[in-house]
Every structure is written in structure tokens, then in C-alpha cells.
Amino acid sequence: MFNVWPQLLLLSLVLLSASPARADDPPLQISLTPVRPRLVAPVIDLSNLDGQNISSAKLRGKVVIVNFWATWCPPCRREFASMERLRKIMADRPLEILAVNEGETVDVIEGFTATLDTPPMFYLLQDLTGDAMAGWPVRGLPTTFVVDKRGRIAFRAIGGREFDHPQMLRQIEHLLREK
Amino acid sequence: MTLRARRHYPEPKAWALVCLNSVLCVVVLWSNSVNAGETRYSQSPESAVATWETETDHVHLRMTQISPDQARAFMTARGLDEKSVEEFARHCVFMTVLRNESKRPIRFCMTEWRYVPEDRVPQVMLTKHDWLARFQNRHLSQPVKLAFEWSQFPVEQTFHPGDWNQGMTTFELLPGSHFDVVYRWRQGKTLHEGTLKNVQCVAPAPAP
């Protein structure tokens, strides 16, 4: 009997790739751009949603992902869940995620995070004036930087990413292995 | 038994299915892609919002209509004052997405872009700097200014392969106007351009 299942599977994949949802949303990308030479990252010194001060200076020795975002920014919203999945995958590794919200109140931020299947357990910081972002080379949201253990910007990404994609994990893993 | 005799040939019905699927795959893939330089138009069946999309040299531009009501709702929710909201919503507004799917970095500057209304000469783009200059004396709070500024499409930016961004673009045109957008970027020292054709501002609602 001739096996037609591979053909049907191919057709299904093609039809799925042509679905309207995908046509509406640009795909989340799966790579980080290396920054060469690595520049010293500006210090982030902001409050979290509980009003506690968090300083990136105290995170030296860890790989730190700094994500600038806002709830009204569609790709920021789309990539958010993948940052929490990344945090879970790297839970026992020296990695921290700082999601720096631009100009929104605690109520607005929590209104968004309450809609997520899994609440984010990484740092949510408030940059009410935009002063923290001004020190970084940001031209649009979302923009993400990956800071190495020595406090230098090793990677950057403009636009939404799928942070737990194997290709992204490989790049982060490589950074985690550095001294 | 010879080798030839042992081979399993598909039945005629199976062959027909294979051929049909192959043709469907080709048709779907073809219809799902934007041919270089062409503008693809689509409309959401739910909201009737229209989108135009094109790709030139692996740099994609997509613009989706934002209705005056949507623009008003967005800016009011960000805390913009009523006068500024109305001024903004009177313009033709689009959600604009630019993506670099090429293998090399690109740099764009919106001051090099042009929009070309029907039967008119090319016009310079309105940028977020223009808007912030208009709002300068309205004493917007820093969070409001921040939200407005960052919701607009960046004026200039470098995109490495895979980078993309989205933001609002605005045009001084009447509702229902048609126009082309000439978008430009530099790759090394070479200036490239593509054109998104026959884009249309949200048409005025029909009289009841």
C-alpha cells in the first residue's frame, strides 16, 4: 500500500504556515546579534513592582538579560511568556532577567501579567521617566541586551524573540560557560 | 522474482492524491509569499482592517490601518490630553512593521522615506520628532511623553539580520486617500529602496 501520510503531513504543515494568525503577526525571531567589541553595560538601578530597589551592579558574575518593554507594545507582549520559560529552563544557572517597563504604573503592568498563563518570576522593574533606558542604545521597543558575567553587552536583539528557542539557548549557554 | 516486480507502485487513486497535494502545496506556498517588489493586500474578515505588505531585497515593510477610533482609544489610554488625541486621530495612522530578513545589517532613516499621494509630488514623512515638537508646549507628563514617543515608528535604526520593529506612522492625508510609500535603507554604502503601492487611509464611515 502506498503511504500517503507524509504527503498529508506536508500539506498540513504548509496550510498551517499559511494561517491568518501567522500572516498578521511578524514571526518572533530566534537569534541574538553578537556585539563586538563588548561594551560595558550601563548600570540599571530601579524599583521592582514591590518598591524594592534592584541594581544590576549586584548581579556581576551572572549573565543578565535586560529587556526594555511596555504593555502597549504587541511584540513585547508576545515574547514575554518565552522569557519566563527561559527562566525556568535556566533556573539553576547564574542567569537573571530584568524586564524594564517604560513609563507604566504597577496596576497597568500587573493587569498585563495577570493575563499570562504563568506569572513571570523574573525581575519586573519600572522606568517611569525613561532615564534608565536613555543610557542604553535603544531606538524602539522591545529591545533586549544580554550582559556577560563581566558586565559587558555580549548580544542584542531588536524586535520580538522566542527566548526559549534552542538556537537562543545555545547562544546563552555559550555565554554562561565563559569565566 | 525480479527486482522490478517486487517494487510497490502506488495505486492510481494514491497517485492522484499525491499530485493534488503537490499542486495545493505549490499554490498555498505561492499565495503565502510576497513576491519581491510586489504589494500584497489583505483584509481582516473580523475587523475589515486592511494590511499592505511588500519585500525588496529581503527587507519587508508592512502597514496596517489604524482607525481614528483606535488611535483615539490608544492615545487616551496612554494619558494624552484630549486636544493632542484629536489632533493625532485626525491623521491617517498605520501600524508599520519593518523586518530585515537579509544576511547583512541595514540602516534606515525615515527622513529618506517618501509617501506619494495620488497625483501629487512625493512628501516627507511625519516623524515622532515632528509630533513631539507640536506637543512641546502642552506640558505632557514624562510617562505620557514616553508612551507616545516609543509607540511611534523609530526615525532611524540599524537592523542586524533578523531584527525588526514596529510602531505607528502618520500621514497628513484625508480619510480614504490612496498613496504609495517609498522606503529606503542602506546596506554598506548602497542605498536600496522598495515601494508599498496603493495604500489607503481608513475610509470615512458611510452615512447611516
Interface residues (C-beta under 8 A of the other chain):
Chain A: M1 F2 V4 Q7 L8 L10 L11 V14 L15 S17 A18 P20 A23 D24 P26 Q29 I30 S31 T33 A70 W72 C73 P74 P75 E102 G103 E104 L128 T129 G130 R139 G140 L141 R156 A157 I158 G159 G160
Chain B: H8 Y9 P10 E11 A14 W15 L17 V18 N21 S22 L24 C25 V28 L29 S31 N32 S42 S44 P45 T51 H60 R62 F74 A77 R78 V97 R99 Q142 P143 V144 L146 A147 W150 S151 F153 P154 E156 Q157 F159 H160 P161 G162 D163 W164 N165 Q166 G167
